[in-house]
Amino acid sequence: MKFSAFALAAAAIASTSVNAFSTPARFGVRQHVALQMSTAVDADTKTALATAANEARGLAMDSIAAAHSGHMGLPLGAAEIGAVLYGSQMQYNAADPTWINRDRFILSAGHGSMFLYSWLNLAGFDLPIDELKRFRQHHSMTPGHPEFPSSEHNTPGIESTTGPLGQGVSNAVGMAASEKMAAAVYNTEEHKIFDHHIFALAGDGCFQEGVSAEAACFAAHEKLDNLIVLYDANEVTLDKMAEYTQSEDILKRYEAYGWEVFEIDGHDLDAVEETIAAAKANDNGKPKFIKCNTIIGKGMEETEGTNAAHGEAGVPYVDKAKKNIGLPDGEKWYVSDGTRDFFSEVQKKNKATYDEWQATFSAWKEANPELAKQLDDAITDTTMPASEMISKIPQMGEDAEATRVSGFKIIQHIADLVPHYVSGSADLHGSTRNYINDGGNFGAGFDKSYAGKNLYFGIREHAMGSIMNGFAFHGLFKISGSTFLVFVDYLRATTRVAALSELNRVSYILTHDSIGVGEDGPTHQPVETVSGLRVIPNLDVFRPGDAEETVAAMVHSVTRKEGPTALIFSRQNIAQNNDMDYMARREGALKGAYIAKKESADLDVIVLATGSELEHAVAATKDMPGARVVSMPCMELFERQEDSYKEEVLPSSCTKRIAMEAGVSGLWYKYASKVVGVDRFGMSAPGNIVMEEFGMTADNLKKQIESMA
């Protein structure tokens, strides 16, 4: 049975009325005092948006029912928000989903992924209806949670990998910062090429996770008024109604942070439309927070408004619910011709905006050829090859030096060689030493500007990681962030997402890398942490053993294409391996492992070491002609080398092998039969005493080698 367009529209508008909720509303919808609704959405557009909202609900219901898996609550409850964003308020071109001046939309509540897939299909992105039918299936373009385009998935319109709650809304802060930076660096008085907004849709779970609070503070402090967060306030969490675990006034909380806040009925198309328009128009130095009061699972009377609506509990009621909201009985994945026509007109309107921007962009490029080349390199993430870049950095000194200090010297060259590289710290620039001289400081107020290359994240490691991912997802800058290695677990969830999403634009500078930290004691002495990072797939962990290896490590971090890199630097001074040519050390480190001291007689034993323990390996074998020292600053990189190279460095004929690292020993048994490591927590004492107490000395290593059969 085919429904007339008039009948569908009438049913759609009726179902979006607050009075049409099939269960009593649990809240009073309050118009925000700072916003007076001036004019309503015109009748034809409102009818089209209402129809599209219900058809998006239908797509979500059918896809989740077919998969017998998924989360129905948000796609049904937030449909009017999606209609306004994709049908009216967002700046995008579905035919060019990577347009650099598009508005970004992040579904922070990633479990509601069918919301996003439905709207991408309706809006004309290259996401066919057949892919919606394959929701959550093997090799589909519609995975269970949104995944940023990578070697595994390439779904156009997905701006960030979300699912771990709180991450997406925090990524949005990073994108907003990146947009502000891009506008400051590339816009000119004559041509404005960056002026877009960042939207995020998030739920109670995102705001209960602490990372969103950290990021919200940063956003307000740096006056990121290009950021608009929509709160799907349905008063439901997975286990219970939200009131069971929260009682705060979230609007007052965000207002206290420094955000501009609004509260609306999330099903009122006029309210959603005009509030978003007002938020976009007000460049007042405040990010925008819109509390959208909604009914979870709206349209499915058996579950709506309850925590049962969160997941797939509504599957048995799909056919009835679709009929109740005016969709044709028995038709799956139904989209009316009227909705397709409406979005065709939206695409034409968006294309006109896009074409006008392209003309401005062409004029900008002609007027600013050097800046245009820099921007093109930033967009494509073009750098010179690592083998060339290491030759552009002068030879480091021969004196003992902490690798964090070496890193400070090297980052100055990196910033020159890679103009779109920026860096930041969680309130530790003075210790981690990753400040870019003459780079300026990012942000608002004081000595800061949005063109600054040094970000001050405050003591917010978790938000730092999410904001860095947001920079990478935004696709214009490379970014590194620093903290003490022992605190990297605060941002581990974001590191995992960066690795999963193949964010090669992200790197981590993690200093004070072992029990060598000394007096601060075991709370600040990482022993398990490096190995904990090494087990994350697609994360390269580089722990250099001297200044020249540090050159290779930092160059690798900005030239790698497959994923992020963690740079592990020492607090204490370590000796340089001056007996080996400096360029040979750099080239060897770029292969993950290399022969740092070759045997002068028949090969008897191989000693593997990394980081500050390399100097002990070299010293311990000084009088052992049959000993080979292999420096292994990056296990992951070494594993990707050709088998012939790996055999050359670690010949299988030599099974007498020992490894040394001031950390837990487990992973080293892949390469050695004996390991001198630290399989317990440290102690408070001067660093050299702690190292000696735990056997991290050349003398102890020599004894251990001599004890081997």
C-alpha positions, 0 to 999 in steps of 0.5 A: 500500500502506497501512502500519499505524500499528504498523508505521510506529512500529516502523520509526521507532523502529528508525531513530532508534536509534543502532545502526540507522545504516546507516553506522558512527557516526564519533563516540562519543555522550557524555552531558553530565556536567552532565545526568543523564537522569531520566525518558524520554519516555513510550512513546506520545509517543516513538512519535508523535515518532519517526513524525513525524520520519520523515514529516518526512524523507519530506516533505523528500525528496519536495519536494526531489526534485520541485524537483530542487533544495535541501538534503536533509542537514539535514532528514533529519539533524535530524528528531528535533530538529524533532519534539521542538521542535514536538511537545513543547518549544516554546510556540506557537499555530499558529492565531496565529503572531504571538502575542507570547509565543510561543517563537521558532525560527530555522533559522540553517542556512537552506539546510535550509529543508525542515526548517522547512517540513515541521515548520510543516505538521505542527504545523498552521501555515497552510502547506498540503501543496500549498505543500510540493509547490511548494518553490522555485517561483515565488510559492510559500510555500516559497522556497529559504531562509526569508524573513521575512513581507514584501511578497514572502512571507508564510509563517507561522512564519518568524521570520527571513530566513536563509541567509547562515551565522551570521546566524540564530544571531546574530539569535537573540541579538537576539531574546533581548535583545529578550525580556529588554527586553520582560519588564523593561519590561512585566512587573509583579509581578502579571502576567507577559506575557513569559517565552518562549525563543529557539531556533536550529538551526545547523550548522558553517558558522554557527559558522565564520562570525565573526559567530556568535562576536561574537554569542555573546560578547555573549549570554554577557556580558549573561546571555541565559539565555532563548537555546537554540542547538542545534548540528547537529553532523554533521561535514560541510561542503559541500566536505569533511568538517568535520575538513578545516577545523576542529579546535577543541573547540567546547564548550570555546569556548562554555563559555569564552564563558560559555555552559552547554554540553551534548552529546547524541545528536541522534537520541535522542528522550529525550536531546533532550527532556530536554536541551531541557527542562533548558535551558529550566528553568535561569535561571542567567544563561547562554545554552545551547549543545546539541551534537547529534551527528547523521548528515547525510542520515540514512536515505539509505544511499547518501549519509548521513554524507558531504558528498554528503548536503548538497545534492540528490545523494540525489534518485535514492535517495529512493524507496528511502530512504523505504521503508527508514525505513518510509514507504509505497511509492510515496506522495508527501508522506505524513503518517499520520492518527496524526501528524495526530492527534498534532499536533492534540492538541499544538495543543490543549495549546498552545491551553490555554497560550495561553488562560491567557496571554490571560487574564493579558494581559487582566488586565494591560491592565486594570491597566496601561492606559498601558503597554498602549497603549505595548505596542500601539503597539510591536507595531503599530509605530505612530508619528505621521506624519513630517509631524507629528513634525517639528513636535514637535521644536524649531527647531535653532540657527543656529550651525555644527554637526556633524550628529552633534551635531545628531543627539544633540540630536534623538535625545532628542526621538525617544526621547520621541516613540517610546517603543519606540525604543532605540539602541546603539553599537559602542563609539563612543557618545562619537563617534557621539553617539547616546546616549539621556540618561536611557534607562539602559543595557541588560544585566546587571551594572554600572549596566545593566538589561534595561530600558535603552535604550542597548546597548553592543555592544562592538567588534562591528559585524557582530554589532551588525547581526545583533542589531539585525535580531533585535530587528526580527524579534522585533517589539517595538522600533525600534533604531538602531546606530552606528559610523563610516561607514567601518566599515559594511562590517563589517555590510554583510551584515546591512544587506542582509538588513534591506533584503531583509526590509523591516525598517523597525524598523532604522536605522543612525547612521554618522558621520565621513562623508567625507575631512573626518575629516582626521588619521586618514587614508584608513583612516578616510575613507570615499569609496566607502561612501555610494554603496556603501550607496545601491546596496542596494535598499530602503535609504534613505540620508540624508546631511543638509546641516544640523541641520534636515535632520538632524531630517527624516532622523531622523524619517524613520528612525523613521516609514518603513514599507518598510525600513531607513534609514542616517543619514550624519552629519558629524564636522566642523561645517557651516553652517546654511542660515539663509536658508531657513525651518527648517520648509521645510528639514525638509519639503523633506528629507522629500521626498529633495530640494528647492530650497535656494536658488532662482534670482532670474533666469532659470534657468541652472544647477542645482547639486546637493549633499548633506551637508557640501557643501551649504554650499559650493553655497550659498556658491558661487552667492551671486552667481549669480542664475541658479543654483538649489541643490538639496539632495538628502539622500536619493536614494532618497526623491526617486525615490519622489516624484511625477513632477510634484514631481521635474520641479518641483525638477529641470526637464528644460529645464535640462540644465546641472547640476553635483553636488558630494559628498565621495565617489565621483562615479558615481551623481550622473551620473544627475542632473548632467552634471558632478560634483565628487567624490572618486574616490580615497582620502584622506590624513592631514592636518587635515580642512580641508586634505584638503577643500581638497586634493580640491576640496571648497570653495566656490571650486573649485565656483564655478570648475567652474560657471563653466567649464561651457558 
